[in-house]
Amino acid sequence: MTVRIGVEEEFHIVEVETGLLAPRADAMLEMLPPDTFTTELQQAAIETNSAVHASLAGLYDDVISARRRLDAAASTHGLAVVAAGTVPLARTQDTRPTAGRRYRHMVDEYRMVADEQLICGTHVHVDVPDRDLAVRLMCEVSPWLHVLLALSASSPFWLGADTGYASWRTMVWQRWPTAGPPGCFADAAEYDAAVRSLIDSGVISDAGMIYHDIRPSAHQQTLELRICDACPRPETVVLVAGLYRALVTEALGRLEGVDAPVCGGRHEWLRAAAWRAARSGLEGALIDPETRHEAPAAQVVRRLLGRVRPALEAAGDWPTVRDLAERALAAGSAAHRMRRTAEEEDLLACTDLAIAETRGDDHPRRRPAAPARNLATPGRPLARPSGAGRAGIAGR
């Protein structure tokens, strides 16, 4: 039986003409069904929730449909949406928190961490048989999650400056007290006791504030992937979802086997692996989970493909995922494409690229020519901005 999957995507809301964040989520949500679209902490972001799917093709169609509806709602207000970890021209003064008791508590308690929550991610849910297995699966698949982060990396800019990272969202996200690798737990009872302890300490207010890279869902019988940036191209969402489902399926087979593995509890290297992926994306080295040494990103991605190929073939996903992975390696990360555009043009052109890719377009719109501008340099702001075919899922 094929394991079902679903995704949650977070999107920035920006003004089309300026590329600046626009706190207009409530206005857009009035035009959208609440079962698919919802709020985030900041009013300059909005979330979509897919249906549950057995096939990657069905998931792809769902992602495309939700993006089209979201784009239509944004266009009505002179806005656009961007699926990326950060947007190049974000400014903290351009947004405000969403109303509600829970969000108000987060703003009051976490202050600048909440104020600067100008980041968006892609979350993938995979069905699991029970909560005990979900907790044990975290240990088995965690060593490979940084590879999925590298594939999704789409946030090289922060508040108008080139950070030098492929996923600066990761660095911002890790400021929350429960972000990062989840640790090792024997079963659901032990995991739930740890969550209750954090709540009792007053550090977090509820289980929904467990922001680990991977976690058992608090409301569904799923294991949720949370490490990835939001992905401009919908094909990347499908690639990440397909690989993650295969990782869970492969690990589940081992845990249900006669010689089920037992976690050794040595997880200290996982945070370092995530940092390396956030720094380099697909353009540098990643940590190979099997050797714990650095290796070229393409080599590590292909090692992951080889590891989960039986699970991908069993689900009928191998041709699609293999082709999407090779296309991703050839094109480079979204962070690489965004940085190249900023160097050749400016940050507004970079935003236009992200808008176009979010829509599924091949090319961003053309703006009037502008004078020469500064190049994107790590840690240095760029100059102020001046003033179609659809790529289908591989194997369809």
Disulfide bonds with the S-S distance in Angstrom:
none
